[in-house]
Amino acid sequence: MTILLTWSDRGAAERPSHRKSRHRGAGPVKRLVDAPENAGRYEHVVILTTAEGRAGAADLIDDLRPCIPSAEVRVVELADPSNHADVFAATKSVTADLHGDIDVVLSAGTPQMQTIWVVLVKAGFLDARLLQVIPPAFVPKPHPHATREVRLEFDGF
């Protein structure tokens, strides 16, 4: 079973109102799932969010339901979602039970969350592929693939 793992801050409190206008159309998770090369790839999606983002994550599940048959929201308890240490500890704990073929969407969520995905995967806490969804403004027409695997080869972990 292939699992799609992502972060959603859709509808979370105190998010800048310009985000929706800046990202016209489908967000990165929906664009990833809708890409022809990913048709039928995902059997389950796990969406992490804060308590404030629960409704937005549920909306994202509704958007993904035609493509992914099984979905769940996992609430990450964070007092400060800009604190890398807190995001790391909370995310590590709510993903510890995930196993199998896992793809992580790097393009969704806050910069802190994107950083933590890289740390979790590169440090071996989460066995997953890191995927980047190329922003629509940078995808030339026609583009063979709007997503790519991110491979960061470095020592230190």
C-alpha positions as CSV (number, residue, x, y, z in Angstrom):
1,M,0.0,0.0,0.0
2,T,1.3,3.5,-0.9
3,I,0.6,6.2,1.6
4,L,0.6,9.9,0.9
5,L,1.7,11.9,3.9
6,T,1.3,15.6,4.0
7,W,0.8,18.7,6.1
8,S,-2.2,21.0,5.8
9,D,-2.5,24.4,7.2
10,R,-5.7,25.1,5.1
11,G,-8.0,27.4,7.1
12,A,-5.7,27.5,10.1
13,A,-6.0,30.6,12.2
14,E,-3.8,33.6,11.6
15,R,-2.7,32.5,8.1
16,P,-2.1,35.3,5.7
17,S,-5.1,36.0,3.6
18,H,-3.0,36.4,0.4
19,R,-2.2,32.6,0.4
20,K,-5.3,31.7,-1.5
21,S,-4.8,34.4,-4.1
22,R,-1.2,33.5,-4.6
23,H,-2.0,29.9,-5.2
24,R,-4.8,30.0,-7.7
25,G,-6.4,26.6,-8.5
26,A,-5.6,23.3,-6.8
27,G,-3.0,23.2,-4.0
28,P,0.1,21.1,-4.2
29,V,-1.4,18.0,-2.7
30,K,-4.3,18.0,-5.1
31,R,-2.0,18.7,-8.1
32,L,0.3,15.8,-7.0
33,V,-2.7,13.4,-6.8
34,D,-4.1,14.6,-10.1
35,A,-0.9,14.3,-12.1
36,P,-1.3,11.5,-14.7
37,E,1.9,9.7,-13.5
38,N,0.3,9.3,-10.0
39,A,-3.1,8.0,-11.2
40,G,-4.1,5.2,-8.8
41,R,-0.8,5.3,-6.9
42,Y,-2.1,6.2,-3.5
43,E,-4.4,4.0,-1.4
44,H,-4.3,6.1,1.8
45,V,-3.6,9.7,2.7
46,V,-2.5,10.9,6.1
47,I,-2.9,14.6,6.7
48,L,-1.2,16.2,9.6
49,T,-2.5,19.5,10.9
50,T,-3.0,21.6,14.0
51,A,-6.4,21.7,15.9
52,E,-7.1,25.0,14.1
53,G,-6.5,23.4,10.7
54,R,-8.8,20.3,11.3
55,A,-11.7,21.7,9.2
56,G,-9.4,22.6,6.3
57,A,-7.8,19.2,6.4
58,A,-11.2,17.6,6.2
59,D,-11.9,19.8,3.1
60,L,-8.7,18.5,1.6
61,I,-9.8,15.0,2.2
62,D,-13.1,15.8,0.4
63,D,-11.0,17.1,-2.6
64,L,-8.8,13.9,-2.6
65,R,-11.6,11.4,-2.1
66,P,-12.2,10.7,-5.8
67,C,-8.6,9.7,-6.2
68,I,-7.6,8.2,-2.8
69,P,-10.1,5.7,-1.2
70,S,-8.8,6.0,2.4
71,A,-7.9,9.1,4.4
72,E,-7.3,10.3,7.9
73,V,-6.4,13.5,9.7
74,R,-3.9,13.4,12.6
75,V,-3.9,16.5,14.8
76,V,-0.4,17.6,15.8
77,E,-0.5,19.4,19.2
78,L,1.7,22.5,18.8
79,A,1.8,25.6,21.0
80,D,4.1,27.4,18.5
81,P,4.0,26.0,14.9
82,S,7.1,28.2,14.1
83,N,9.3,26.3,16.6
84,H,11.3,23.7,14.8
85,A,12.0,21.6,17.9
86,D,8.3,21.5,18.8
87,V,7.3,20.6,15.2
88,F,10.0,17.9,15.1
89,A,8.9,16.2,18.3
90,A,5.2,16.4,17.5
91,T,5.5,15.2,13.9
92,K,7.9,12.4,14.9
93,S,5.5,11.1,17.4
94,V,2.4,11.1,15.1
95,T,4.2,9.4,12.2
96,A,6.1,6.7,14.2
97,D,3.5,4.1,13.4
98,L,3.6,4.6,9.6
99,H,5.2,1.9,7.6
100,G,5.3,0.8,4.0
101,D,5.7,2.8,0.8
102,I,5.4,6.4,1.9
103,D,5.5,9.6,-0.1
104,V,5.8,12.9,1.7
105,V,4.7,16.1,0.0
106,L,7.4,18.7,0.7
107,S,5.5,21.5,-1.1
108,A,2.6,21.7,1.4
109,G,2.6,23.5,4.7
110,T,4.9,25.9,6.5
111,P,8.6,26.3,6.0
112,Q,9.1,24.8,9.4
113,M,7.1,21.7,8.4
114,Q,9.0,21.4,5.1
115,T,12.3,21.5,7.0
116,I,11.1,18.8,9.5
117,W,10.1,16.4,6.7
118,V,13.7,16.6,5.4
119,V,15.1,16.0,8.8
120,L,12.8,13.1,9.6
121,V,13.5,11.3,6.4
122,K,17.3,12.0,6.2
123,A,17.8,11.1,9.9
124,G,16.0,7.8,9.3
125,F,13.0,8.4,11.6
126,L,10.7,8.1,8.6
127,D,11.3,5.8,5.7
128,A,9.8,7.8,2.8
129,R,10.3,9.5,-0.5
130,L,10.3,13.3,-0.5
131,L,8.2,14.8,-3.4
132,Q,8.2,18.4,-4.6
133,V,5.2,19.7,-6.5
134,I,6.5,22.4,-8.8
135,P,4.5,25.6,-8.4
136,P,2.3,26.3,-11.4
137,A,4.1,29.6,-12.2
138,F,7.3,27.6,-12.8
139,V,5.8,24.7,-14.8
140,P,6.2,25.4,-18.5
141,K,3.5,24.3,-20.8
142,P,3.6,21.5,-21.8
143,H,5.6,20.0,-18.9
144,P,6.1,16.2,-18.8
145,H,6.0,16.1,-15.0
146,A,4.8,18.7,-12.5
147,T,6.2,16.7,-9.6
148,R,9.7,15.4,-8.8
149,E,11.4,13.3,-6.2
150,V,13.8,15.3,-4.0
151,R,17.0,13.5,-3.3
152,L,19.4,15.2,-1.0
153,E,22.7,13.4,-0.7
154,F,24.8,14.6,2.2
155,D,26.6,13.1,5.2
156,G,26.0,14.0,8.7
157,F,22.9,12.0,9.7
